[in-house]
Amino acid sequence: MIGAAVVGNASIGRDSLRWFQDLRRPALQLPMAAFYAVGGAYYLLMGVVVHRSVTRGDRRSYRLAMAVLAANELWNATFFGRRSTRNGFLGLLAFLCPLGLLQISIIEDRRSSLTLGAYTAYVIGYDLPWTYRLWRLNPAPAERSAPSRPMPGCTSRWTVGVLVPLLCRGTWGPGTAVTVIGALDPGTRRRRPRG
């Protein structure tokens, strides 16, 4: 997400980038150059999906692709605009819904499906755990004083076939949120955030 945000939104000023660079970084954080590369690749991949949707006359996939592009820009506002790591994580959870719906809508177009599948795998395999750890390492001042709650342990093996339908079919609720967060960091009960 961050790569696409930086490449795709000229409104992200130096102050916002400085804020981002001053955050405590998770061990899995990519260097800034890699974020730029991912952002460039994202727009190329989405260009392929949009082009193929138009040439196939697939209005539904086209609309969903536009929703994904718009949701990515909205993520910029929730993360950089508000300078909130919590918003970054929760915004990414919301982003999974249009992304998952787009992935499902292009399932019969093998080229588009494989193209977008690479990005979807990146978002679920890297962006989701990364934004969660970034949030936990950089909570807002009000969050630091809140007591931490233990989370149930659960498997960290989530796939597009499990997580995205769960988020998009209206089964999202408080228990699901706890399960998803627990899956992203099953050791939460044993670790205390530094600071």
VOBA-1610 file (N, C-alpha, C; in pm, whole numbers, padded with zeros to 5 digits, always signed):
BEGIN
Met+00082-00121+00000Met+00000+00000+00000Met+00086+00126+00000Ile+00189+00126+00084Ile+00267+00248+00096Ile+00333+00284-00036Gly+00380+00182-00110Gly+00444+00210-00237Gly+00349+00276-00334Ala+00229+00220-00347Ala+00130+00279-00436Ala+00090+00417-00387Ala+00084+00434-00255Ala+00047+00564-00200Ala+00149+00670-00236Val+00277+00636-00221Val+00381+00734-00248Val+00388+00766-00396Val+00381+00663-00480Val+00390+00685-00624Val+00265+00756-00675Gly+00149+00719-00622Gly+00024+00764-00682Gly-00035+00890-00628Asn+00021+00948-00524Asn-00043+01064-00466Asn+00057+01177-00446Ala+00052+01273-00537Ala+00146+01385-00530Ala+00116+01476-00412Ser-00002+01459-00350Ser-00038+01546-00237Ser+00032+01506-00108Ile+00103+01394-00111Ile+00178+01355+00007Ile+00302+01442+00013Gly+00303+01532+00109Gly+00412+01628+00117Gly+00532+01574+00192Arg+00635+01658+00197Arg+00758+01619+00266Arg+00734+01594+00413Asp+00646+01674+00475Asp+00619+01655+00617Asp+00559+01518+00644Ser+00468+01475+00557Ser+00406+01343+00575Ser+00509+01231+00556Leu+00594+01246+00455Leu+00699+01145+00435Leu+00799+01145+00550Arg+00830+01262+00603Arg+00920+01271+00718Arg+00856+01203+00838Trp+00725+01227+00858Trp+00653+01158+00967Trp+00666+01007+00951Phe+00644+00959+00829Phe+00652+00815+00804Phe+00793+00762+00830Gln+00893+00834+00786Gln+01031+00787+00803Gln+01077+00793+00948Asp+01011+00876+01030Asp+01047+00885+01171Asp+00978+00780+01259Leu+00886+00704+01202Leu+00818+00601+01279Leu+00914+00488+01316Arg+00884+00420+01426Arg+00958+00299+01459Arg+00923+00193+01355Arg+01023+00126+01301Arg+01001+00036+01188Arg+00996-00110+01233Pro+00899-00184+01181Pro+00899-00328+01205Pro+01020-00392+01137Ala+01062-00506+01187Ala+01177-00575+01130Ala+01154-00610+00984Leu+01028-00635+00946Leu+00998-00676+00810Leu+00981-00560+00713Gln+01005-00436+00756Gln+00982-00321+00668Gln+01082-00317+00554Leu+01030-00297+00433Leu+01114-00285+00314Leu+01182-00148+00311Pro+01295-00137+00241Pro+01353-00003+00222Pro+01263+00082+00132Met+01280+00213+00141Met+01193+00305+00068Met+01197+00281-00082Ala+01315+00247-00136Ala+01326+00221-00280Ala+01236+00105-00322Ala+01225+00004-00237Ala+01138-00111-00267Ala+00991-00069-00266Phe+00954+00021-00174Phe+00816+00071-00172Phe+00783+00144-00303Tyr+00879+00222-00352Tyr+00856+00291-00480Tyr+00838+00190-00592Ala+00919+00085-00592Ala+00909-00017-00697Ala+00774-00088-00691Val+00729-00121-00571Val+00599-00186-00555Val+00488-00094-00603Gly+00498+00035-00571Gly+00397+00131-00615Gly+00389+00139-00767Gly+00505+00145-00831Gly+00506+00146-00978Gly+00447+00019-01036Ala+00483-00095-00977Ala+00430-00224-01024Ala+00279-00231-01006Tyr+00229-00176-00895Tyr+00084-00176-00868Tyr+00008-00107-00981Tyr+00055+00012-01022Tyr-00016+00084-01127Tyr-00006+00013-01261Leu+00106-00051-01288Leu+00117-00131-01411Leu+00020-00249-01409Leu+00014-00321-01296Leu-00076-00435-01284Leu-00222-00392-01297Met-00256-00282-01231Met-00393-00233-01240Met-00424-00185-01381Gly-00325-00130-01449Gly-00345-00090-01588Gly-00381-00209-01676Val-00314-00323-01653Val-00345-00445-01729Val-00488-00489-01700Val-00526-00489-01573Val-00661-00534-01535Val-00767-00443-01595Val-00746-00312-01587Val-00843-00216-01642Val-00852-00232-01794His-00738-00240-01861His-00737-00255-02006His-00812-00381-02050Arg-00786-00491-01983Arg-00851-00617-02021Arg-01001-00614-01989Ser-01038-00544-01883Ser-01181-00530-01852Ser-01252-00451-01961Val-01187-00345-02009Val-01246-00263-02115Val-01255-00342-02245Thr-01148-00411-02285Thr-01148-00483-02412Thr-01245-00602-02410Arg-01269-00657-02292Arg-01365-00768-02282Arg-01507-00718-02259Gly-01525-00588-02242Gly-01658-00533-02216Gly-01712-00574-02080Asp-01623-00596-01984Asp-01662-00641-01850Asp-01680-00519-01760Arg-01802-00466-01756Arg-01828-00344-01680Arg-01811-00363-01530Arg-01850-00479-01481Arg-01839-00505-01337Arg-01692-00502-01292Ser-01606-00571-01366Ser-01463-00571-01331Ser-01404-00432-01344Tyr-01447-00359-01446Tyr-01397-00223-01464Tyr-01435-00135-01344Arg-01563-00143-01303Arg-01608-00063-01189Arg-01533-00102-01061Leu-01512-00232-01042Leu-01439-00277-00923Leu-01293-00232-00928Ala-01233-00233-01047Ala-01095-00184-01060Ala-01087-00036-01024Met-01186+00042-01067Met-01190+00184-01032Met-01208+00201-00880Ala-01288+00112-00820Ala-01308+00117-00675Ala-01178+00086-00602Val-01101-00010-00652Val-00972-00043-00590Val-00877+00076-00601Leu-00870+00138-00718Leu-00784+00255-00735Leu-00826+00368-00643Ala-00957+00391-00631Ala-01007+00496-00543Ala-00980+00462-00396Ala-00998+00335-00360Ala-00974+00293-00221Ala-00827+00309-00184Asn-00739+00286-00279Asn-00597+00307-00253Asn-00568+00453-00223Glu-00631+00543-00299Glu-00611+00686-00275Glu-00675+00728-00142Leu-00787+00667-00108Leu-00850+00695+00021Leu-00760+00651+00136Trp-00690+00540+00114Trp-00596+00493+00216Trp-00488+00598+00243Asn-00445+00668+00137Asn-00347+00776+00155Asn-00397+00877+00257Ala-00524+00915+00242Ala-00581+01015+00332Ala-00592+00963+00475Thr-00627+00835+00491Thr-00643+00781+00626Thr-00509+00760+00695Phe-00406+00727+00617Phe-00275+00700+00677Phe-00189+00828+00682Phe-00160+00884+00567Phe-00074+01003+00562Phe-00148+01129+00606Gly-00269+01147+00557Gly-00344+01268+00589Gly-00369+01282+00738Arg-00406+01173+00802Arg-00433+01175+00945Arg-00310+01138+01028Arg-00204+01097+00960Arg-00080+01052+01025Arg-00112+00954+01137Ser-00180+00849+01097Ser-00229+00749+01193Ser-00194+00609+01146Thr-00110+00541+01222Thr-00076+00403+01189Thr-00197+00311+01211Arg-00280+00345+01307Arg-00403+00267+01330Arg-00494+00276+01208Asn-00513+00397+01156Asn-00594+00415+01035Asn-00534+00339+00917Gly-00401+00334+00912Gly-00336+00260+00804Gly-00373+00113+00807Phe-00371+00054+00926Phe-00406-00088+00938Phe-00554-00112+00911Leu-00640-00034+00975Leu-00784-00054+00956Leu-00825-00020+00813Gly-00762+00080+00754Gly-00789+00113+00615Gly-00750+00000+00521Leu-00641-00069+00553Leu-00600-00182+00471Leu-00701-00296+00482Leu-00753-00320+00602Leu-00858-00422+00617Leu-00977-00389+00528Ala-01016-00261+00526Ala-01129-00221+00442Ala-01094-00235+00293Phe-00969-00206+00256Phe-00923-00216+00118Phe-00932-00360+00067Leu-00921-00457+00155Leu-00928-00597+00113Leu-01062-00633+00050Cys-01167-00563+00088Cys-01299-00596+00034Cys-01309-00567-00116Pro-01284-00442-00162Pro-01290-00421-00307Pro-01183-00500-00382Leu-01065-00516-00322Leu-00960-00593-00387Leu-01002-00739-00405Gly-01061-00797-00300Gly-01107-00936-00309Gly-01221-00953-00409Leu-01312-00857-00410Leu-01423-00863-00506Leu-01373-00852-00649Leu-01272-00766-00670Leu-01214-00755-00805Leu-01146-00886-00843Gln-01072-00944-00751Gln-01004-01071-00779Gln-01104-01179-00818Ile-01216-01183-00748Ile-01320-01283-00778Ile-01384-01254-00913Ser-01404-01124-00944Ser-01476-01089-01068Ser-01396-01121-01194Ile-01264-01130-01182Ile-01182-01156-01301Ile-01131-01300-01305Ile-01190-01386-01226Ile-01142-01524-01214Ile-01139-01598-01348Glu-01231-01563-01438Glu-01236-01633-01567Glu-01137-01577-01668Asp-01080-01460-01642Asp-00978-01404-01728Asp-00842-01438-01666Arg-00783-01545-01715Arg-00662-01599-01653Arg-00550-01496-01642Arg-00527-01419-01748Arg-00417-01322-01746Arg-00441-01216-01640Ser-00561-01160-01635Ser-00592-01059-01532Ser-00586-01119-01393Ser-00639-01241-01380Ser-00642-01305-01250Ser-00502-01328-01195Leu-00411-01375-01280Leu-00273-01398-01236Leu-00202-01266-01208Thr-00229-01167-01293Thr-00167-01036-01275Thr-00207-00974-01142Leu-00337-00967-01117Leu-00384-00908-00992Leu-00351-00999-00874Gly-00349-01130-00898Gly-00320-01224-00790Gly-00185-01199-00725Ala-00087-01157-00806Ala+00045-01126-00751Ala+00036-01011-00652Tyr-00042-00908-00687Tyr-00057-00794-00597Tyr-00141-00832-00474Thr-00247-00907-00495Thr-00331-00949-00382Thr-00249-01030-00282Ala-00165-01120-00332Ala-00079-01200-00244Ala+00016-01110-00167Tyr+00069-01007-00232Tyr+00159-00913-00165Tyr+00085-00837-00054Val-00037-00792-00084Val-00113-00716+00016Val-00142-00803+00139Ile-00184-00927+00115Ile-00217-01014+00228Ile-00092-01067+00298Gly+00008-01104+00219Gly+00127-01164+00278Gly+00224-01065+00339Tyr+00228-00941+00287Tyr+00322-00842+00340Tyr+00251-00722+00403Asp+00168-00652+00326Asp+00108-00528+00374Asp+00027-00546+00502Leu-00050-00652+00509Leu-00136-00672+00626Leu-00055-00690+00754Pro+00041-00785+00760Pro+00120-00795+00882Pro+00208-00673+00906Trp+00257-00611+00798Trp+00342-00493+00816Trp+00265-00376+00876Thr+00146-00345+00823Thr+00069-00232+00878Thr+00027-00259+01022Tyr-00001-00386+01054Tyr-00037-00419+01192Tyr+00081-00394+01285Arg+00199-00443+01249Arg+00317-00424+01334Arg+00354-00276+01342Leu+00340-00203+01232Leu+00369-00059+01233Leu+00278+00012+01333Trp+00152-00026+01333Trp+00055+00034+01428Trp+00093-00001+01571Arg+00125-00128+01597Arg+00155-00169+01734Arg+00284-00106+01785Leu+00380-00080+01696Leu+00504-00014+01737Leu+00488+00136+01752Asn+00385+00193+01689Asn+00364+00338+01688Asn+00219+00373+01721Pro+00171+00332+01839Pro+00031+00365+01872Pro+00017+00514+01901Ala-00104+00563+01885Ala-00132+00701+01921Ala-00117+00717+02071Pro-00089+00838+02121Pro-00072+00857+02266Pro-00188+00803+02348Ala-00312+00819+02302Ala-00428+00768+02377Ala-00427+00616+02384Glu-00377+00551+02278Glu-00371+00405+02276Glu-00265+00352+02371Arg-00158+00427+02392Arg-00050+00381+02479Arg-00095+00365+02623Ser-00189+00451+02666Ser-00235+00444+02804Ser-00347+00343+02824Ala-00405+00293+02715Ala-00514+00195+02726Ala-00457+00060+02766Pro-00527-00014+02854Pro-00478-00146+02892Pro-00484-00241+02773Ser-00382-00326+02762Ser-00382-00422+02652Ser-00467-00542+02688Arg-00538-00595+02589Arg-00624-00711+02609Arg-00559-00833+02547Pro-00566-00946+02615Pro-00513-01068+02553Pro-00597-01107+02433Met-00532-01161+02331Met-00602-01204+02211Met-00588-01354+02197Pro-00691-01419+02144Pro-00682-01564+02127Pro-00578-01599+02023Gly-00501-01704+02047Gly-00405-01750+01948Gly-00480-01818+01833Cys-00433-01802+01715Cys-00491-01871+01601Cys-00389-01874+01489Thr-00416-01948+01391Thr-00319-01968+01284Thr-00295-01840+01206Ser-00173-01822+01158Ser-00141-01704+01077Ser-00152-01736+00929Arg-00204-01852+00891Arg-00216-01890+00750Arg-00352-01850+00696Trp-00355-01728+00641Trp-00479-01675+00583Trp-00458-01662+00433Thr-00560-01694+00357Thr-00549-01685+00212Thr-00663-01600+00158Val-00653-01568+00030Val-00761-01492-00034Val-00892-01567-00020Gly-00887-01699-00029Gly-01008-01779-00021Gly-01072-01780+00115Val-00999-01744+00220Val-01053-01745+00356Val-01080-01603+00405Leu-00976-01518+00402Leu-00988-01387+00463Leu-01078-01292+00385Val-01059-01281+00255Val-01136-01184+00178Val-01286-01214+00180Pro-01330-01340+00155Pro-01474-01365+00166Pro-01529-01334+00305Leu-01450-01360+00409Leu-01492-01331+00545Leu-01518-01182+00562Leu-01428-01099+00506Leu-01442-00955+00518Leu-01554-00899+00431Cys-01581-00964+00317Cys-01671-00906+00219Cys-01814-00959+00223Arg-01840-01065+00294Arg-01974-01125+00293Arg-02062-01081+00408Gly-02021-00978+00478Gly-02106-00927+00586Gly-02091-01006+00714Thr-01986-01087+00728Thr-01968-01164+00850Thr-01867-01096+00942Trp-01833-00974+00911Trp-01736-00900+00991Trp-01800-00853+01119Gly-01735-00876+01230Gly-01785-00832+01359Gly-01671-00825+01458Pro-01698-00788+01584Pro-01591-00774+01683Pro-01510-00902+01702Gly-01578-01016+01704Gly-01506-01143+01720Gly-01414-01170+01603Thr-01458-01136+01484Thr-01376-01156+01365Thr-01254-01065+01371Ala-01272-00942+01415Ala-01158-00849+01424Ala-01052-00905+01518Val-01093-00957+01631Val-00999-01016+01726Val-00928-01134+01665Thr-01003-01218+01591Thr-00942-01335+01527Thr-00841-01293+01423Val-00874-01194+01339Val-00782-01148+01236Val-00656-01092+01299Ile-00670-01006+01399Ile-00552-00946+01462Ile-00470-01054+01532Gly-00536-01148+01598Gly-00465-01258+01661Gly-00390-01342+01560Ala-00448-01359+01442Ala-00382-01436+01337Ala-00259-01364+01285Leu-00266-01232+01281Leu-00152-01156+01232Leu-00037-01158+01330Asp-00066-01168+01458Asp+00039-01165+01560Asp+00000-01260+01672Pro+00014-01394+01653Pro-00030-01488+01753Pro+00045-01477+01884Gly+00160-01408+01885Gly+00235-01392+02009Gly+00197-01268+02087Thr+00087-01203+02051Thr+00048-01079+02116Thr+00034-01095+02267Arg-00016-01211+02310Arg-00038-01230+02454Arg+00092-01230+02531Arg+00201-01270+02466Arg+00327-01286+02537Arg+00414-01161+02531Arg+00389-01073+02436Arg+00476-00958+02416Arg+00408-00831+02460Arg+00486-00743+02519Arg+00440-00610+02550Arg+00503-00514+02451Pro+00427-00420+02396Pro+00489-00323+02305Pro+00589-00238+02380Arg+00701-00206+02314Arg+00802-00121+02376Arg+00754+00022+02381Gly+00804+00095+02479Gly+00771+00238+02484Gly+00688+00265+02595
//
